[in-house]
Amino acid sequence: MQKLKQPAIKGIQIHNQREKESQTNPDIDGGRSHLNYDLVNPSPIDYSEKINKMIEERVTTGKAIRKDAVKVASFLVTSDSEYFHNLSEKEEK
């Protein structure tokens, strides 16, 4: 789990949606990026826009959101490749 504040949101969007070629992570195989998928959104989104809209719709305290507030928690779930080879695409998702 990684907590993200507003300044980090654009960076995680660029990373997750492969909007730019990574200069720092040689393990990313750009030829396989078409296999990536989002479990919630059917097409790429603007993370900041979506997050701010969700906060606006759901926060009912009447108080302003702090400028240094954590806005997103990013999670990575993984296993060894053998585990995933035995799953159908539906089971994997």
N, C-alpha and C positions, 0 to 999 in steps of 0.2 A: 504494500500500500504506500502510495505517495500522496501527500497533501499538496495541493497547488493553489497559489494565490493568483490574482488577476494577471500579473506580468508573465507568468509561466504558461498561461492557457494557450496563447497563440503557438508557442513552441511545441506543446504536446499535440496540438492539432496538426501542425506541419509534420511531426514525426509519425503520428498514427495514420494519417491519410496519405503519407508519402508524397507530400506536395513539393519537396525538394530532395535532391540526392544528398544523402548523408556524407559529410566529410569526416565524421568522427567515429562512425560505427561500421567497420569493414565487414561485419557479419550480415548486414542487410543485403539480400539478393534481390535486386530490382526486378529481375526476370520472373520472380515469384509473387510480386506485389499484387498482381491481378487475383491471386487466391485469397487475399485478405477480405474480411467482411466485418460489418458492424451489426451487432445483434439487435440494435434499436432503430437505427436510421437506415433507410434503404439506399440513400445516396449521400455523398459528402455534405457536411454542414459547416456552418461557422460556429465554432464552439462558444465563443464569447457571446454571440447573439443569442444562442439557445440557452445558455446558462443564465444570462441576465433576464431573459424572458421568464424562465422557470422561477427565479428568485422573485421577480415582480409579481407573478401570479400566486405564489405559494406562501411568501413570508407575510404574515398578518400582524406582526408585533407593533407596527406603526413607527418603529425606530429605523433610522438609516443603517444601512449595512456599512460596517467599518471598511475603510480603504485597504487595510491589511488583512481582511478576513480570508479564511480558507474557503474557496468557492467550489473546489472539486477534489474528490478523492479518486485517484487512479489506482486500479488493481491489475495485477498480472497473475493469471492462473496458468500453470504449465505442468507438464509431466514429461517423461521420456518419450521418444518417438515411437517406441514399441507399443505403448499404451494407445496412442492415437491411431496407429495402423489397423487396429482391431475394431475401430468404431466406424459406423456409417456416417455420412455427412450430417444427417439429422441428429444422431447421437452425440456427435462432436459439438454441435451448436447447442 
